[in-house]
């Protein structure tokens, strides 16, 4: 299938490019300046916020591996879609967020994803959507900046670069293995190894209980009731639950006193919750929407 392209503005283009390059199916990236009124601007000119340009990443991708809908979902995971002209500590019109398309046939997909995000956050987005008028590549110094300067500045959290690689490696590791227990065993091991969480494991639905399945970490509760604790609630409500402080969660089941924060992701099979992926941290406020977004993708590989 022919490669496709789109231009995405997500704040400082150093981190945005590094993130997109980590996503399976992205074939090429290039940073530059889009949709301003000055021809061939320099970085220094754009930095003055007088050229109208946005720091933008030109993304070439394989739609057979990475459909546009999925790429845009990945993009929205990396930005604050409600923040106008500001991402992280970077502020100015050059840091505005935007989706700039070259193919008009992409617009229905863009509008669909945009609407889904707007519904989820419950407010109008500050992300502009418009045709690409101009794109001027930045000079070589800015291309693959974080690959050349691993300790360089980036407004994005480091875990945002680790999760896409974890997902790709998880797919390769699990392959076509048909046994769910084998899949969950290696999935929990790989997540623990790569992310370093305190406890990673699965609870499997068995009639009216969740029963302890494959896990990595200290000994844990062997049975959790429907609607009980964080795991039982995620099962009952069929949704991911992020808990910044487990002590503040009503009815929390303390399997370990060392657990301080938690995320539980439902695992679906044939349209029903078949298990939950439970991850605990020994630190407060470890998990957020980034963890939820990528761990939901990983949990989908469990069965």
C-alpha positions as CSV (number, residue, x, y, z in Angstrom):
1,X,0.0,0.0,0.0
2,X,1.2,3.5,-0.8
3,X,2.5,5.6,2.1
4,X,0.5,8.5,3.3
5,X,1.4,11.7,5.0
6,X,0.1,14.3,7.5
7,X,1.5,17.3,9.3
8,X,0.9,17.4,13.1
9,X,1.7,20.3,15.4
10,X,2.0,19.2,19.1
11,X,4.1,21.9,20.8
12,X,7.9,21.8,20.7
13,X,8.8,19.7,17.6
14,X,11.9,18.0,19.2
15,X,9.8,15.9,21.5
16,X,6.9,15.5,19.2
17,X,9.1,14.1,16.4
18,X,10.8,11.7,18.9
19,X,7.4,10.4,20.0
20,X,6.1,9.9,16.4
21,X,9.2,8.0,15.4
22,X,8.6,5.5,18.2
23,X,5.2,4.5,16.9
24,X,4.9,1.4,14.8
25,X,4.0,2.2,11.2
26,X,5.6,5.6,11.1
27,X,8.1,5.4,8.2
28,X,9.6,8.9,8.2
29,X,9.5,12.2,10.1
30,X,10.8,15.7,9.5
31,X,10.4,18.8,11.6
32,X,9.7,22.2,10.3
33,X,7.3,25.2,10.2
34,X,3.8,25.1,8.9
35,X,1.1,27.5,7.8
36,X,2.7,30.9,8.5
37,X,3.1,33.9,6.2
38,X,6.9,34.0,5.8
39,X,8.7,32.0,3.2
40,X,11.6,29.8,4.3
41,X,11.7,31.1,7.9
42,X,14.6,30.4,10.2
43,X,14.1,28.9,13.7
44,X,15.1,32.2,15.2
45,X,12.4,34.1,13.1
46,X,9.7,31.6,14.1
47,X,10.8,31.9,17.7
48,X,9.7,35.6,17.7
49,X,6.1,34.5,17.2
50,X,5.7,37.0,14.4
51,X,5.7,34.6,11.4
52,X,2.5,32.8,12.1
53,X,4.2,29.4,11.7
54,X,3.6,26.4,14.0
55,X,6.4,24.0,15.0
56,X,5.2,20.9,13.1
57,X,6.2,17.3,12.3
58,X,5.8,15.9,8.8
59,X,4.8,12.3,9.4
60,X,4.9,9.7,6.6
61,X,3.1,6.5,7.7
62,X,2.0,3.1,6.4
63,X,-1.8,3.0,6.7
64,X,-1.8,-0.8,6.5
65,X,0.0,-0.9,9.8
66,X,-1.1,2.5,11.3
67,X,-4.5,3.7,10.2
68,X,-5.0,7.5,10.3
69,X,-7.6,7.1,13.1
70,X,-5.0,5.4,15.3
71,X,-2.2,7.8,14.5
72,X,-4.5,10.7,15.4
73,X,-5.5,9.0,18.7
74,X,-1.8,8.6,19.4
75,X,-1.3,12.4,18.7
76,X,-4.1,13.4,21.0
77,X,-2.6,11.3,23.8
78,X,0.6,13.4,23.6
79,X,-1.0,16.9,23.8
80,X,-3.2,18.9,26.0
81,X,-6.0,19.5,23.5
82,X,-7.6,22.2,25.6
83,X,-4.5,24.4,25.9
84,X,-4.3,27.3,23.5
85,X,-0.8,28.2,22.3
86,X,0.8,26.3,25.1
87,X,2.1,22.8,25.6
88,X,4.0,22.0,28.8
89,X,6.1,25.1,29.8
90,X,6.4,26.2,26.1
91,X,4.1,29.1,25.3
92,X,3.5,31.1,22.1
93,X,1.6,30.7,18.8
94,X,4.5,28.7,17.4
95,X,3.6,26.0,20.0
96,X,-0.1,25.8,19.0
97,X,-1.6,22.4,18.3
98,X,-2.9,21.5,14.8
99,X,-3.7,18.9,12.3
100,X,-2.8,20.0,8.7
101,X,-3.9,17.6,5.9
102,X,-2.9,17.4,2.3
103,X,-5.4,14.8,1.2
104,X,-9.1,16.1,1.5
105,X,-10.2,12.4,1.8
106,X,-8.5,12.4,5.3
107,X,-10.9,15.1,6.6
108,X,-13.8,12.8,7.6
109,X,-11.5,10.7,9.7
110,X,-9.9,13.8,11.3
111,X,-13.4,15.1,12.1
112,X,-14.5,11.8,13.6
113,X,-11.5,11.5,15.9
114,X,-11.7,15.2,16.8
115,X,-15.4,14.8,17.8
116,X,-14.6,11.7,19.9
117,X,-11.9,13.6,21.8
118,X,-14.2,16.6,22.3
119,X,-16.9,14.3,23.7
120,X,-14.4,12.7,26.0
121,X,-13.1,15.9,27.5
122,X,-16.4,17.7,27.4
123,X,-15.2,21.0,26.0
124,X,-14.2,22.6,22.7
125,X,-10.7,21.7,21.6
126,X,-8.0,24.3,21.0
127,X,-6.6,22.2,18.1
128,X,-6.8,23.8,14.7
129,X,-7.7,21.6,11.7
130,X,-7.0,23.0,8.2
131,X,-5.4,22.2,4.9
132,X,-1.6,22.4,4.8
133,X,-0.7,25.6,3.0
134,X,3.1,25.6,3.5
135,X,5.7,23.5,5.2
136,X,9.3,24.6,5.4
137,X,11.8,22.0,6.9
138,X,13.9,23.2,9.8
139,X,17.7,23.0,9.4
140,X,19.6,19.8,10.1
141,X,20.3,20.8,13.7
142,X,16.7,20.3,14.6
143,X,16.1,17.0,12.8
144,X,16.0,14.0,15.1
145,X,17.2,16.4,17.8
146,X,16.5,14.1,20.8
147,X,18.2,11.1,19.1
148,X,21.3,13.3,18.7
149,X,20.9,14.8,22.2
150,X,19.4,12.2,24.5
151,X,19.6,14.6,27.5
152,X,18.1,17.5,25.5
153,X,15.0,19.4,26.5
154,X,11.6,17.8,26.0
155,X,8.2,18.9,27.3
156,X,6.8,15.3,27.0
157,X,7.0,12.7,29.8
158,X,9.6,10.0,29.1
159,X,7.1,7.2,29.4
160,X,5.4,8.5,26.3
161,X,8.4,7.3,24.3
162,X,8.6,3.9,26.1
163,X,5.0,2.8,25.7
164,X,4.9,2.6,21.8
165,X,8.1,0.5,21.8
166,X,6.7,-1.7,24.6
167,X,3.5,-2.3,22.5
168,X,5.5,-3.2,19.4
169,X,7.7,-5.6,21.3
170,X,4.7,-7.1,23.1
171,X,3.1,-7.9,19.7
172,X,6.3,-9.6,18.6
173,X,6.7,-11.5,21.8
174,X,3.2,-12.8,22.0
175,X,2.9,-13.6,18.3
176,X,0.2,-16.1,17.6
177,X,0.3,-17.9,21.0
178,X,-3.2,-19.2,21.6
179,X,-3.1,-19.8,25.3
180,X,-4.3,-16.8,27.3
181,X,-2.4,-17.8,30.4
182,X,0.8,-17.9,28.5
183,X,0.1,-14.5,26.9
184,X,-0.7,-12.9,30.3
185,X,2.4,-14.5,31.9
186,X,4.8,-13.0,29.3
187,X,2.8,-9.7,29.1
188,X,3.1,-9.1,32.9
189,X,6.8,-10.0,32.8
190,X,7.6,-7.6,29.9
191,X,5.6,-4.7,31.4
192,X,7.4,-5.2,34.8
193,X,10.8,-5.5,33.1
194,X,10.4,-2.4,30.9
195,X,8.4,-0.1,33.1
196,X,9.7,-1.1,36.6
197,X,6.3,-1.0,38.3
198,X,6.0,-2.4,41.8
199,X,3.4,-5.0,40.9
200,X,2.0,-6.1,37.5
201,X,-0.5,-8.9,37.0
202,X,-3.9,-10.2,36.0
203,X,-7.0,-11.2,37.8
204,X,-9.2,-13.6,35.7
205,X,-13.0,-13.6,35.9
206,X,-14.3,-16.9,37.4
207,X,-18.1,-16.7,37.9
208,X,-18.6,-14.2,40.7
209,X,-14.9,-13.6,41.6
210,X,-11.7,-12.3,40.1
211,X,-9.1,-15.0,40.7
212,X,-5.4,-14.2,40.8
213,X,-3.7,-15.0,37.5
214,X,-0.1,-14.6,36.2
215,X,1.7,-11.8,37.9
216,X,5.1,-10.2,38.7
217,X,5.7,-8.9,42.2
218,X,5.1,-9.8,45.9
219,X,2.3,-12.2,46.9
220,X,-1.2,-10.8,46.3
221,X,-4.9,-11.3,47.1
222,X,-6.1,-14.5,45.5
223,X,-9.8,-13.6,45.2
224,X,-11.6,-10.2,44.6
225,X,-15.3,-9.9,44.5
226,X,-17.4,-8.3,41.8
227,X,-17.5,-4.5,42.5
228,X,-15.0,-4.8,45.3
229,X,-11.9,-2.7,45.5
230,X,-10.3,-1.1,42.4
231,X,-10.1,-4.4,40.4
232,X,-13.7,-5.4,41.2
233,X,-14.9,-1.9,40.3
234,X,-13.1,-1.9,37.0
235,X,-14.7,-5.3,36.2
236,X,-18.2,-4.1,37.2
237,X,-18.0,-0.8,35.3
238,X,-16.0,-2.2,32.4
239,X,-13.7,0.8,32.3
240,X,-10.1,1.7,33.2
241,X,-9.7,3.2,36.7
242,X,-6.7,5.4,37.6
243,X,-6.1,5.8,41.4
244,X,-3.6,8.5,42.4
245,X,-3.7,7.5,46.0
246,X,-5.1,4.0,46.9
247,X,-5.9,5.1,50.5
248,X,-8.4,7.6,49.1
249,X,-10.3,5.0,47.0
250,X,-13.5,3.9,48.8
251,X,-13.3,0.2,49.7
252,X,-9.7,-0.2,48.6
253,X,-8.4,-3.8,49.2
254,X,-4.9,-3.6,50.6
255,X,-3.1,-6.6,49.1
256,X,0.2,-4.9,50.0
257,X,1.0,-1.9,52.2
258,X,3.7,-0.9,49.8
259,X,1.1,-0.1,47.0
260,X,0.5,3.7,46.9
261,X,-1.1,4.3,43.5
262,X,-2.8,2.0,41.0
263,X,-4.3,1.5,37.5
264,X,-6.7,-1.3,36.6
265,X,-7.5,-2.0,32.9
266,X,-10.3,-4.3,31.9
267,X,-9.4,-7.1,29.4
268,X,-12.2,-7.9,27.0
269,X,-13.0,-11.2,25.2
270,X,-16.0,-11.6,23.0
271,X,-17.4,-8.3,24.2
272,X,-17.2,-9.1,27.9
273,X,-14.7,-8.4,30.7
274,X,-12.7,-11.6,30.9
275,X,-9.9,-10.3,33.2
276,X,-8.3,-7.1,34.5
277,X,-4.7,-6.0,34.2
278,X,-3.8,-4.6,37.6
279,X,-0.6,-2.5,38.0
280,X,0.5,-1.0,41.3
281,X,3.2,1.6,42.1
282,X,5.1,2.2,45.3
283,X,4.8,6.0,44.6
284,X,1.8,8.3,44.7
285,X,0.3,9.7,41.5
286,X,2.2,7.4,39.1
287,X,-0.5,6.8,36.5
288,X,-2.4,9.2,34.3
289,X,-4.2,9.3,30.9
290,X,-0.9,8.3,29.1
291,X,-0.7,5.0,31.0
292,X,-4.4,4.4,30.5
293,X,-4.2,5.0,26.7
294,X,-1.3,2.7,26.1
295,X,-2.1,0.0,28.7
296,X,-5.5,-0.4,27.1
297,X,-3.8,-1.2,23.9
298,X,-1.5,-3.7,25.6
299,X,-4.4,-5.3,27.6
300,X,-6.1,-5.9,24.2
301,X,-3.3,-8.4,23.4
302,X,-4.0,-10.5,26.5
303,X,-6.5,-12.9,25.0
